[in-house]
Amino acid sequence: MDLRIKLLKLSGGNYLIVITRGLIDAGRFEQILREVAATSQSLLNCKILIDLTDARLRLEPPDIDVLVNGLGHDLFRPDIKIAVVSSEIDEFDRLRSLSASLCSLGLKVMVFDNAKGAVVWLGNGS
C-alpha cells in the first residue's frame, strides 16, 4: 500500500487529504484511520478526504465488524468529517457499510463515487 497524507491549514479550516494506492485490507484501512487520527489530533474541525480511487479494496462484512470493533472510541472526535472516495461500484456497498458502522461510533462519515461531491459535502458547515 502506498499512502500519502497532505495537511492544508487554510483560513477556512483544516483539511487532510489522504491518497492511497495498492491493496487495502482491514488491517491497512485501520492503519489509514490511525494515521489520520494521529495527524488530525490537534486540529479543530478537521475535514478529511480519503481517496481510494487508485486502491483495490479487500474488505468483507466480517472484516468491517472486526475493524470497527477494534477501533478505540477515543481514536476520533465528533468535530471531524471524513469523506471517502471510491469509483469502484463493487467496493461502494462495502464502503457504505463501513461508513454506517463508523457513524455508529459518532463520526461524520460519507462515501462518494467522485471527489467533487466529497469536497462539496466537506465544505458544507458541520
DSSP file with accessible surface (Angstrom, degrees, kcal/mol):
  #  RESIDUE AA STRUCTURE BP1 BP2  ACC     N-H-->O    O-->H-N    N-H-->O    O-->H-N    TCO  KAPPA ALPHA  PHI   PSI    X-CA   Y-CA   Z-CA
    1    1 A M              0   0   67      0, 0.0     2,-0.5     0, 0.0    21,-0.2   0.000 360.0 360.0 360.0 134.6    0.0    0.0    0.0
    2    2 A D  E     -A   21   0A  62     19,-2.3    19,-2.0     2,-0.0     2,-0.4  -0.941 360.0-174.3-107.0 127.5    1.2    3.5   -0.9
    3    3 A L  E     -A   20   0A  35     -2,-0.5     2,-0.4    17,-0.2    17,-0.2  -0.989   9.0-178.8-130.4 126.4   -0.2    6.2    1.4
    4    4 A R  E     -A   19   0A 140     15,-2.5    15,-2.8    -2,-0.4     2,-0.4  -0.994   5.3-169.0-126.2 132.4    0.3    9.9    1.1
    5    5 A I  E     -A   18   0A  49     -2,-0.4     2,-0.4    13,-0.2    13,-0.2  -0.980   2.7-174.7-124.6 128.4   -1.1   12.4    3.5
    6    6 A K  E     -A   17   0A 139     11,-2.7    11,-3.1    -2,-0.4     2,-0.5  -0.986  10.0-154.7-122.7 132.0   -1.2   16.2    3.0
    7    7 A L  E     -A   16   0A  68     -2,-0.4     2,-0.5     9,-0.2     9,-0.2  -0.920   6.9-167.8-107.5 126.6   -2.4   18.7    5.6
    8    8 A L  E     -A   15   0A  74      7,-3.5     7,-3.0    -2,-0.5     2,-0.8  -0.968   4.6-165.8-114.8 118.0   -3.7   22.0    4.4
    9    9 A K  E     +A   14   0A 140     -2,-0.5     2,-0.2     5,-0.2     5,-0.2  -0.894  24.9 167.2-102.9 103.3   -4.2   24.7    7.1
   10   10 A L  E >   -A   13   0A 100      3,-2.5     3,-1.8    -2,-0.8    -2,-0.0  -0.722  51.6-108.4-114.2 165.1   -6.4   27.3    5.4
   11   11 A S  T 3  S+     0   0  143      1,-0.3     3,-0.1    -2,-0.2    -1,-0.1   0.812 120.4  54.7 -62.6 -27.5   -8.3   30.3    6.8
   12   12 A G  T 3  S-     0   0   57      1,-0.3    -1,-0.3     0, 0.0     2,-0.3   0.450 125.8 -71.7 -85.6  -0.2  -11.5   28.4    6.1
   13   13 A G  E <   -A   10   0A  19     -3,-1.8    -3,-2.5     2,-0.0     2,-0.5  -0.811  58.7 -56.6 139.1-178.3  -10.4   25.4    8.2
   14   14 A N  E     -Ab   9  46A  30     31,-0.6    33,-2.6    30,-0.4     2,-0.4  -0.858  44.5-170.0-103.5 132.2   -8.1   22.4    8.3
   15   15 A Y  E     -Ab   8  47A  59     -7,-3.0    -7,-3.5    -2,-0.5     2,-0.5  -0.983   7.9-164.5-126.6 133.1   -8.1   19.8    5.5
   16   16 A L  E     -Ab   7  48A   1     31,-2.7    33,-2.8    -2,-0.4     2,-0.5  -0.972   7.3-164.1-117.1 123.5   -6.4   16.5    5.5
   17   17 A I  E     -Ab   6  49A  51    -11,-3.1   -11,-2.7    -2,-0.5     2,-0.5  -0.950   4.1-171.1-112.5 124.4   -6.1   14.7    2.1
   18   18 A V  E     -Ab   5  50A   0     31,-3.3    33,-3.6    -2,-0.5     2,-0.5  -0.968   0.8-172.4-118.3 121.3   -5.2   11.0    2.1
   19   19 A I  E     -Ab   4  51A  56    -15,-2.8   -15,-2.5    -2,-0.5     2,-0.3  -0.970   8.2-173.4-116.9 126.8   -4.3    9.3   -1.2
   20   20 A T  E     -A    3   0A   0     31,-2.1    34,-0.6    -2,-0.5     2,-0.3  -0.893   8.6-177.5-120.9 151.8   -3.9    5.6   -1.3
   21   21 A R  E     +Ab   2  54A 107    -19,-2.0   -19,-2.3    -2,-0.3    34,-0.3  -0.971  47.4  26.8-139.7 154.7   -2.8    3.1   -3.9
   22   22 A G  E    S- b   0  55A  23     32,-1.4    34,-2.9    -2,-0.3     2,-0.4  -0.447 101.7 -15.6  94.6-167.1   -2.5   -0.6   -3.9
   23   23 A L  E     - b   0  56A  38     32,-0.2     2,-0.5    -2,-0.1    34,-0.2  -0.593  55.8-166.8 -80.8 129.4   -4.3   -3.3   -2.0
   24   24 A I  E     + b   0  57A   0     32,-3.2    34,-3.5    -2,-0.4     2,-0.2  -0.957  13.3 168.8-119.9 111.5   -6.3   -2.2    1.1
   25   25 A D  E  >  - b   0  58A  60     -2,-0.5     4,-2.6    32,-0.2     5,-0.2  -0.457  55.1 -82.0-106.2-173.1   -7.5   -4.8    3.5
   26   26 A A  H  > S+     0   0   20     32,-0.5     4,-2.5     1,-0.2     5,-0.2   0.913 128.9  50.4 -59.9 -42.5   -8.9   -4.3    7.0
   27   27 A G  H  > S+     0   0   44      1,-0.2     4,-1.9     2,-0.2    -1,-0.2   0.908 112.9  45.3 -63.6 -41.4   -5.5   -4.0    8.6
   28   28 A R  H  > S+     0   0   89      2,-0.2     4,-2.2     1,-0.2    -1,-0.2   0.867 111.2  52.8 -72.2 -34.4   -4.3   -1.4    6.1
   29   29 A F  H  X S+     0   0    2     -4,-2.6     4,-2.5     2,-0.2    -2,-0.2   0.909 108.7  50.8 -66.7 -38.6   -7.6    0.5    6.4
   30   30 A E  H  X S+     0   0   56     -4,-2.5     4,-2.7    -5,-0.2    -2,-0.2   0.917 107.9  53.3 -61.7 -40.7   -7.2    0.6   10.2
   31   31 A Q  H  X S+     0   0   85     -4,-1.9     4,-2.4     2,-0.2    -2,-0.2   0.918 108.2  50.3 -59.8 -42.9   -3.6    1.9    9.6
   32   32 A I  H  X S+     0   0    0     -4,-2.2     4,-2.6     1,-0.2    -2,-0.2   0.949 111.5  47.9 -59.9 -47.7   -5.0    4.7    7.4
   33   33 A L  H  X S+     0   0    2     -4,-2.5     4,-2.6     1,-0.2    -2,-0.2   0.899 111.7  49.8 -63.3 -39.1   -7.6    5.6   10.1
   34   34 A R  H  X S+     0   0   99     -4,-2.7     4,-2.5     2,-0.2    -1,-0.2   0.907 111.8  47.7 -67.5 -39.5   -4.9    5.6   12.9
   35   35 A E  H  X S+     0   0   74     -4,-2.4     4,-2.4    -5,-0.2    -2,-0.2   0.906 112.4  50.0 -67.6 -38.9   -2.6    7.8   10.8
   36   36 A V  H  X S+     0   0    0     -4,-2.6     4,-2.4    -5,-0.2    -2,-0.2   0.932 111.6  48.5 -62.0 -45.7   -5.5   10.2   10.1
   37   37 A A  H  X S+     0   0    8     -4,-2.6     4,-0.9     1,-0.2    -2,-0.2   0.923 112.6  47.9 -62.5 -43.0   -6.4   10.3   13.8
   38   38 A A  H  < S+     0   0   64     -4,-2.5     3,-0.4     1,-0.2     4,-0.3   0.913 114.5  45.9 -65.6 -41.1   -2.8   11.0   14.8
   39   39 A T  H  < S+     0   0   52     -4,-2.4     3,-0.3     1,-0.2    -1,-0.2   0.872 119.1  40.2 -70.7 -35.1   -2.4   13.7   12.2
   40   40 A S  H >< S+     0   0    1     -4,-2.4     3,-1.8    -5,-0.2    -1,-0.2   0.473  85.0 103.8 -93.9  -0.3   -5.7   15.5   12.9
   41   41 A Q  T 3< S+     0   0  144     -4,-0.9    -1,-0.2    -3,-0.4    -2,-0.1   0.845  87.3  36.9 -53.2 -42.7   -5.5   15.1   16.7
   42   42 A S  T 3  S+     0   0  108     -3,-0.3     2,-0.4    -4,-0.3    -1,-0.3   0.392  99.7  97.4 -94.4   5.7   -4.5   18.7   17.5
   43   43 A L    <   -     0   0   10     -3,-1.8     3,-0.5    -4,-0.0     2,-0.3  -0.794  65.9-137.5-100.8 136.4   -6.7   20.2   14.7
   44   44 A L  S    S-     0   0  128     -2,-0.4   -30,-0.4     1,-0.2    -2,-0.1  -0.684  81.6  -2.2 -87.7 142.7  -10.2   21.7   15.3
   45   45 A N  S    S-     0   0   92     -2,-0.3   -31,-0.6     1,-0.2     2,-0.3   0.885  85.3-172.8  47.7  51.4  -13.0   20.9   12.9
   46   46 A C  E     -b   14   0A   0     -3,-0.5    35,-2.0    -6,-0.2     2,-0.5  -0.558  14.3-152.1 -79.8 136.6  -10.7   18.9   10.5
   47   47 A K  E     -bc  15  81A  29    -33,-2.6   -31,-2.7    -2,-0.3     2,-0.5  -0.943  14.6-162.2-110.8 127.8  -12.2   17.8    7.2
   48   48 A I  E     -bc  16  82A   0     33,-3.2    35,-3.3    -2,-0.5     2,-0.5  -0.937  12.5-166.8-121.3 130.0  -10.7   14.7    5.8
   49   49 A L  E     -bc  17  83A  22    -33,-2.8   -31,-3.3    -2,-0.5     2,-0.7  -0.971   5.0-167.6-113.7 118.3  -10.8   13.3    2.3
   50   50 A I  E     -bc  18  84A   0     33,-3.2    35,-2.9    -2,-0.5     2,-0.7  -0.939   9.3-158.6-106.9 111.3   -9.7    9.7    1.9
   51   51 A D  E     +bc  19  85A  35    -33,-3.6   -31,-2.1    -2,-0.7     3,-0.2  -0.825  24.0 165.0 -97.2 111.4   -9.2    8.9   -1.8
   52   52 A L  E >   +     0   0A   1     33,-3.2     3,-1.9    -2,-0.7    34,-0.1   0.139  40.9 115.6-106.3  16.3   -9.3    5.2   -2.6
   53   53 A T  E 3  S+     0   0A  51      1,-0.3    -1,-0.1    32,-0.2   -32,-0.1   0.866  84.0  36.5 -57.1 -39.2   -9.7    5.8   -6.4
   54   54 A D  E 3  S+b   21   0A  95    -34,-0.6   -32,-1.4    -3,-0.2    -1,-0.3   0.184 105.0  92.8-100.2  17.0   -6.4    4.1   -7.2
   55   55 A A  E <   -b   22   0A   5     -3,-1.9     2,-0.6   -34,-0.3   -32,-0.2  -0.736  68.8-135.2-108.2 157.8   -6.7    1.4   -4.5
   56   56 A R  E     -b   23   0A 151    -34,-2.9   -32,-3.2    -2,-0.3     2,-0.4  -0.967  25.6-147.6-110.6 116.4   -8.1   -2.1   -4.6
   57   57 A L  E     -b   24   0A  13     -2,-0.6     2,-0.4   -34,-0.2   -32,-0.2  -0.700  18.8-177.7 -90.8 131.8  -10.3   -2.6   -1.5
   58   58 A R  E     +b   25   0A 141    -34,-3.5   -32,-0.5    -2,-0.4     2,-0.4  -0.741  30.5 137.8-126.8  79.9  -10.5   -6.1    0.0
   59   59 A L        -     0   0    0     -2,-0.4    -2,-0.1   -34,-0.2    35,-0.0  -0.985  28.9-170.1-127.4 120.1  -13.0   -5.7    2.9
   60   60 A E    >>  -     0   0   93     -2,-0.4     4,-2.0     1,-0.1     3,-0.7  -0.722  40.9-100.3-102.6 159.2  -15.6   -8.3    3.6
   61   61 A P  H 3> S+     0   0   74      0, 0.0     4,-2.0     0, 0.0     5,-0.2   0.874 123.8  49.8 -49.4 -43.8  -18.5   -7.7    6.0
   62   62 A P  H 3> S+     0   0   82      0, 0.0     4,-2.2     0, 0.0     5,-0.2   0.892 108.9  53.8 -63.9 -33.9  -16.9   -9.7    8.9
   63   63 A D  H <> S+     0   0   59     -3,-0.7     4,-2.7     2,-0.2     5,-0.2   0.886 106.1  52.9 -63.3 -38.9  -13.7   -7.7    8.3
   64   64 A I  H  X S+     0   0    1     -4,-2.0     4,-2.8     2,-0.2     5,-0.3   0.931 108.7  49.1 -63.6 -44.5  -15.7   -4.5    8.7
   65   65 A D  H  X S+     0   0   89     -4,-2.0     4,-2.6     1,-0.2     5,-0.2   0.929 113.5  45.9 -61.1 -45.6  -17.1   -5.6   12.0
   66   66 A V  H  X S+     0   0  106     -4,-2.2     4,-1.7     2,-0.2    -2,-0.2   0.924 113.7  50.0 -63.9 -43.2  -13.7   -6.6   13.4
   67   67 A L  H  X S+     0   0    3     -4,-2.7     4,-0.7     2,-0.2     3,-0.2   0.959 114.8  41.8 -60.6 -51.2  -12.1   -3.3   12.1
   68   68 A V  H >< S+     0   0    8     -4,-2.8     3,-0.9     1,-0.2    -2,-0.2   0.917 115.0  50.1 -67.1 -41.7  -14.8   -1.1   13.7
   69   69 A N  H 3< S+     0   0  134     -4,-2.6    -1,-0.2    -5,-0.3    -2,-0.2   0.783 108.4  55.0 -68.2 -23.7  -15.0   -3.0   17.0
   70   70 A G  H 3< S+     0   0   46     -4,-1.7     2,-0.3    -3,-0.2    -1,-0.2   0.622  87.8  94.9 -84.2 -13.5  -11.2   -2.8   17.2
   71   71 A L  S << S-     0   0    8     -3,-0.9     2,-0.2    -4,-0.7   -41,-0.0  -0.596  79.0-122.0 -79.5 137.7  -11.0    0.9   17.0
   72   72 A G    >   -     0   0   28     -2,-0.3     3,-1.7     1,-0.1     4,-0.4  -0.525  11.9-130.2 -75.9 143.4  -10.9    2.8   20.2
   73   73 A H  T 3  S+     0   0  148      1,-0.3     3,-0.5    -2,-0.2    -1,-0.1   0.721 109.7  59.8 -65.8 -18.7  -13.7    5.3   20.8
   74   74 A D  T 3  S+     0   0  147      1,-0.2    -1,-0.3     3,-0.0    -2,-0.0   0.485  81.7  87.3 -85.6  -1.6  -11.0    7.8   21.7
   75   75 A L  S <  S+     0   0   33     -3,-1.7     2,-0.3     1,-0.1    -1,-0.2   0.859  95.5  27.8 -67.3 -34.9   -9.5    7.5   18.2
   76   76 A F  S    S-     0   0   23     -3,-0.5    -1,-0.1    -4,-0.4   -39,-0.0  -0.902  70.4-138.1-128.7 157.2  -11.7   10.1   16.7
   77   77 A R    >   -     0   0   67     -2,-0.3     3,-1.2     1,-0.1    -3,-0.0  -0.814  24.3-121.4-109.8 156.0  -13.5   13.2   17.8
   78   78 A P  T 3  S+     0   0   93      0, 0.0    -1,-0.1     0, 0.0    28,-0.0   0.585 102.9  73.5 -74.4  -5.5  -17.0   14.2   16.7
   79   79 A D  T 3  S+     0   0   39      2,-0.0     2,-0.3    28,-0.0    28,-0.1   0.353  83.0  84.3 -92.0  10.5  -15.8   17.6   15.3
   80   80 A I    <   -     0   0    2     -3,-1.2    28,-0.8   -35,-0.2     2,-0.4  -0.783  62.5-151.8-109.1 155.2  -14.2   16.0   12.2
   81   81 A K  E     -cd  47 108A  12    -35,-2.0   -33,-3.2    -2,-0.3     2,-0.5  -0.985   7.8-161.3-123.7 137.4  -15.8   15.0    8.9
   82   82 A I  E     -cd  48 109A   2     26,-2.9    28,-2.1    -2,-0.4     2,-0.5  -0.979   4.7-170.7-124.0 123.2  -14.5   12.2    6.8
   83   83 A A  E     -cd  49 110A   0    -35,-3.3   -33,-3.2    -2,-0.5     2,-0.5  -0.956   8.0-161.0-110.1 127.3  -15.3   11.8    3.1
   84   84 A V  E     -cd  50 111A   7     26,-2.6    28,-3.1    -2,-0.5     2,-0.5  -0.939   5.8-160.0-110.3 128.9  -14.2    8.5    1.4
   85   85 A V  E     +cd  51 112A   2    -35,-2.9   -33,-3.2    -2,-0.5     2,-0.3  -0.936  21.3 154.5-115.3 127.6  -14.0    8.4   -2.4
   86   86 A S        -     0   0    0     26,-2.3   -33,-0.1    -2,-0.5    -2,-0.0  -0.958  26.2-165.0-147.7 132.3  -14.0    5.3   -4.5
   87   87 A S        +     0   0   58     -2,-0.3     2,-0.7   -35,-0.1    26,-0.1   0.484  61.8 105.8 -94.5  -1.6  -15.1    5.0   -8.1
   88   88 A E    >>  -     0   0   92      1,-0.2     4,-1.2     2,-0.0     3,-0.7  -0.687  56.8-158.9 -84.0 115.6  -15.4    1.2   -7.9
   89   89 A I  H 3> S+     0   0  124     -2,-0.7     4,-0.8     1,-0.2     3,-0.5   0.884  91.7  59.1 -60.2 -38.8  -19.0    0.1   -7.9
   90   90 A D  H 34 S+     0   0  125      1,-0.2     4,-0.4     2,-0.2    -1,-0.2   0.821 110.6  42.3 -60.9 -31.3  -18.0   -3.3   -6.4
   91   91 A E  H <> S+     0   0   13     -3,-0.7     4,-2.5     1,-0.1    -1,-0.2   0.689  94.5  82.2 -87.7 -19.3  -16.5   -1.5   -3.4
   92   92 A F  H  X S+     0   0   26     -4,-1.2     4,-2.4    -3,-0.5     5,-0.2   0.887  90.0  48.4 -60.8 -44.3  -19.2    1.0   -2.9
   93   93 A D  H  X S+     0   0  117     -4,-0.8     4,-2.1     1,-0.2    -1,-0.2   0.912 113.1  48.3 -64.5 -40.0  -21.6   -1.1   -0.9
   94   94 A R  H  > S+     0   0   53     -4,-0.4     4,-2.4     1,-0.2    -1,-0.2   0.905 111.7  49.8 -66.5 -39.1  -18.8   -2.3    1.5
   95   95 A L  H  X S+     0   0    2     -4,-2.5     4,-2.9     2,-0.2    -2,-0.2   0.878 109.0  52.1 -67.3 -36.3  -17.6    1.2    2.0
   96   96 A R  H  X S+     0   0  138     -4,-2.4     4,-2.6    -5,-0.2    -1,-0.2   0.897 109.3  50.0 -65.1 -38.8  -21.2    2.3    2.8
   97   97 A S  H  X S+     0   0   53     -4,-2.1     4,-2.2     2,-0.2    -2,-0.2   0.922 112.1  47.6 -63.4 -43.6  -21.4   -0.5    5.3
   98   98 A L  H  X S+     0   0    4     -4,-2.4     4,-2.6     2,-0.2    -2,-0.2   0.929 111.1  51.8 -62.2 -43.2  -18.1    0.7    6.8
   99   99 A S  H  X S+     0   0   13     -4,-2.9     4,-2.6     1,-0.2    -2,-0.2   0.926 109.0  49.6 -59.5 -45.6  -19.3    4.3    6.8
  100  100 A A  H  X S+     0   0   61     -4,-2.6     4,-1.6     1,-0.2    -1,-0.2   0.906 111.3  49.7 -62.2 -40.2  -22.5    3.3    8.7
  101  101 A S  H  < S+     0   0   25     -4,-2.2     4,-0.5     2,-0.2    -1,-0.2   0.907 111.6  47.8 -66.3 -40.6  -20.5    1.4   11.3
  102  102 A L  H ><>S+     0   0    5     -4,-2.6     5,-1.5     1,-0.2     3,-1.2   0.879 108.0  56.0 -68.2 -35.2  -18.2    4.4   11.8
  103  103 A C  H ><5S+     0   0   54     -4,-2.6     3,-2.1     1,-0.3    -1,-0.2   0.848  97.8  62.7 -63.2 -32.6  -21.2    6.7   12.1
  104  104 A S  T 3<5S+     0   0   94     -4,-1.6    -1,-0.3     1,-0.3    -2,-0.2   0.719  97.2  58.4 -66.6 -17.3  -22.5    4.5   14.9
  105  105 A L  T < 5S-     0   0   47     -3,-1.2    -1,-0.3    -4,-0.5    -2,-0.2   0.407 130.2 -97.6 -86.9  -0.3  -19.3    5.5   16.8
  106  106 A G  T < 5S+     0   0   46     -3,-2.1    -3,-0.2     1,-0.3     2,-0.2   0.547  80.4 136.2  97.0   9.5  -20.4    9.1   16.5
  107  107 A L      < -     0   0   12     -5,-1.5     2,-0.8    -8,-0.1    -1,-0.3  -0.562  57.0-127.3 -88.5 155.1  -18.3   10.0   13.4
  108  108 A K  E     +d   81   0A  74    -28,-0.8   -26,-2.9    -2,-0.2     2,-0.4  -0.888  47.1 158.0-100.2 102.7  -19.4   12.0   10.5
  109  109 A V  E     +d   82   0A   4     -2,-0.8     2,-0.3   -28,-0.2   -26,-0.2  -0.994  15.7 175.3-132.8 134.2  -18.5    9.8    7.5
  110  110 A M  E     -d   83   0A  83    -28,-2.1   -26,-2.6    -2,-0.4     2,-0.4  -0.979  20.6-138.9-135.1 151.8  -19.9    9.7    4.0
  111  111 A V  E     -d   84   0A  17     -2,-0.3     2,-0.3   -28,-0.2   -26,-0.2  -0.906  22.2-175.3-112.3 138.1  -18.9    7.7    0.9
  112  112 A F  E     -d   85   0A  32    -28,-3.1   -26,-2.3    -2,-0.4     3,-0.1  -0.932  30.9-144.9-131.9 154.0  -18.8    9.2   -2.6
  113  113 A D  S    S+     0   0   88     -2,-0.3     2,-0.3   -28,-0.2   -28,-0.1   0.392  89.9  34.7 -97.5   2.0  -18.1    8.0   -6.1
  114  114 A N  S  > S-     0   0   75      1,-0.1     4,-1.4   -27,-0.0    -1,-0.1  -0.992  74.9-126.9-152.6 151.8  -16.4   11.2   -7.1
  115  115 A A  H  > S+     0   0   46     -2,-0.3     4,-2.8     1,-0.2     5,-0.2   0.834 104.4  63.1 -68.4 -32.0  -14.1   13.8   -5.4
  116  116 A K  H  > S+     0   0  170      1,-0.2     4,-2.3     2,-0.2    -1,-0.2   0.940 104.6  45.9 -60.7 -48.0  -16.3   16.7   -6.4
  117  117 A G  H  > S+     0   0   24      1,-0.2     4,-2.2     2,-0.2    -1,-0.2   0.889 113.0  51.5 -60.9 -38.6  -19.2   15.5   -4.3
  118  118 A A  H  X S+     0   0    0     -4,-1.4     4,-2.6     2,-0.2    -2,-0.2   0.923 109.7  48.4 -65.3 -43.9  -16.9   14.7   -1.4
  119  119 A V  H  X S+     0   0   86     -4,-2.8     4,-2.2     2,-0.2    -2,-0.2   0.909 111.0  50.9 -65.4 -40.9  -15.4   18.2   -1.4
  120  120 A V  H  X S+     0   0   80     -4,-2.3     4,-1.0    -5,-0.2    -1,-0.2   0.945 112.0  47.3 -61.0 -46.3  -18.8   19.9   -1.6
  121  121 A W  H >< S+     0   0   56     -4,-2.2     3,-0.7     1,-0.2    -2,-0.2   0.925 112.0  49.5 -62.3 -44.0  -20.0   17.8    1.4
  122  122 A L  H 3< S+     0   0    7     -4,-2.6    -1,-0.2     1,-0.2    -2,-0.2   0.868 110.0  52.3 -63.3 -34.7  -16.9   18.6    3.4
  123  123 A G  H 3< S+     0   0   45     -4,-2.2     2,-0.9    -5,-0.2    -1,-0.2   0.659  87.6  94.5 -77.8 -14.0  -17.2   22.3    2.7
  124  124 A N  S << S-     0   0  102     -4,-1.0    -1,-0.0    -3,-0.7    -4,-0.0  -0.691  96.1 -86.4 -85.8 106.9  -20.8   22.5    3.9
  125  125 A G              0   0   61     -2,-0.9    -1,-0.0     1,-0.2     0, 0.0   0.282 360.0 360.0  33.6-149.7  -21.0   23.5    7.5
  126  126 A S              0   0  117     -3,-0.0    -1,-0.2   -46,-0.0    -2,-0.1   0.433 360.0 360.0-108.2 360.0  -20.7   20.9   10.2
